[in-house]
Amino acid sequence: MPFSAKLIRRLRRLLIVLACVATLIAVAWQIENIRGEREWKATLKTYADRGEPLDTLPVPLPIPAEENFLQTPLLTPLLLEKYDSSKLTAFRSKEPFFDFAPTTQTLWDNGEHLNLGLLARDIAKQRAEKKLPALSPSKDADLILAQFNIEKPDLAELREAALFRPLARVVRPGPPPAIGQLLKIEFPNFSIQRYFARQLMFQSSALLANSQPDLAYPSVLAAIQLAKGLGDHPYTLVETMISAVLIRMAIQPVWEGVRQHSFTDSQLARFSASFSEMDLLGALAQTIRNERNNAMFLPLSSVSEPTASEWHPGLYALMPEGWWLQNKTRMVRMNDPVLEAIASQETPGFRAKLQAMQYPPPSFSPAPYSFFAEAFMTSYEKIVPNVARSANATRLALTACALERHRLAHGAYPDSLTALVPAYLPSVPLDIIDGAPLRYRLNPDATFTLYSLGLDGDDDNGHRAPTGSNDLTTDGDWAW
């Protein structure tokens, strides 16, 4: 049936309208692409000009494998294995204490020694559950040392490596990761590192309780090296966070040994040197930049669809490339408050910067230029304060070691921390929270009080938060 002239005219008008709409969409699409490309190029230049290029990942200078604590014959094949890999599964099957979960204890940062009696009971319980014969020692420290024997090959290797391998860093096989490929690299396995770190801590505390500091020393140093290696030029946030956890664990026997006057000057000097080489907040900032830069060079096809209800699933595939480029600019800028907060450590404004970090940021909205940002946003509100606390812990530890060295040389602790410079410290360590020197006083009983302000910024005279408080409480000081 032939179309009427009237219908043909209507169809012609409709086609003209559709052509006009298509032309407008194409023009708008092209405009958005041009805007996005211009904004992204400007962003690349801005960050490059201020020394933060977005198109690179840092490549640290290599270190000799024979001097690298994390490249021992034991750690090399296990450090980067996934939990369910054949290698780690085989290792776990031979280690009945790999999944050992002792009762959580309050430790040095709450002013407590490791409770050896509680740990000994946990060991006995684990052995019973694994149907292993009971250990014969009646003394708690001896039972712990029977379980975590210093002559056990794995632990003996780590103890020896700590003495003769002064460097520590995660080294991955093959070339350094290319930009956009960071998430494809092997990640350190927290379970294997926690397994060794716990054994070394338990072993060290038991040896100190048995008045065997010379035997404890290699175990203490090995635990420090394990933590230090994960924070030395890390590529990923995971490495920095594990390092922050492990160093607090490694400090436990140092704290106990300093209180008991157990270590020699040379041993304390070695501990101090290791602590002074750690820069956890600097490592955190670098890993934030690494993951930010890597995300900027992921293809759009690798990005999940936005979850915001305002955008229909699948529509993201039809958006102009310019929107993606402008989304990347927003994602870069959303990391700036976190990096600015870290950079403000050791200043009175640090706490205010921490408190200003919000997830999602106040400026976030599911608009076309920012709706992918949520997929790349990490909540740093808890991560930065946690790492800051561990970073401050290393400063407290190296200062306490210097104080004990002064006591060994002069028979007493000094009246002020300035007496430690330059013989034991190059300068007085600063409080990360406000930039003042760490707080110190000599007590009437010839002991000392050493502390940092806590997250509330108040000077509580060295009094800690109540026992049982979480690490991010704003109550109390961070005290040695």
Secondary structure, DSSP 4 states (H G I P E B T S, - for coil): -PPPHHHHHHHHHHHHHHHHHHHHHHHHHHHHHHHHHHHHHHHHHHHHHTT--SS----PPP--GGGBGGGSTTTTTTTT--TTSHHHHHHHHT-TTTT--PPP---GGGT----HHHHHHHHHHHHHHTTPPPP---SHHHHHHHHS-TTSHHHHHHHHHHHH--B-----SSSPPPTT-GGGS----HHHHHHHHHHHHHHHHHHHHTT-HHHHHHHHHHHHHHHHHHTSS-SSHHHHHHHHHHHHHHHHHHHHHHHTT-S-HHHHHHHHHHHHT--HHHHHHHHHHHHHHHHHTS-GGGSPPP--TTS-TTGGGGS-HHHHHHHHHHHHHHTHHHHHHHHTTTSTTHHHHHHH--SS-TT----TTTTTHHHH----TTHHHHHHHHHHHHHHHHHHHHHHHHHHHHSS--SSGGGGTTTT-SSPPBPTTTSSBPEEEE-TTS-EEEEE--TT----TTPPPPTT--TT-SSS-EE-
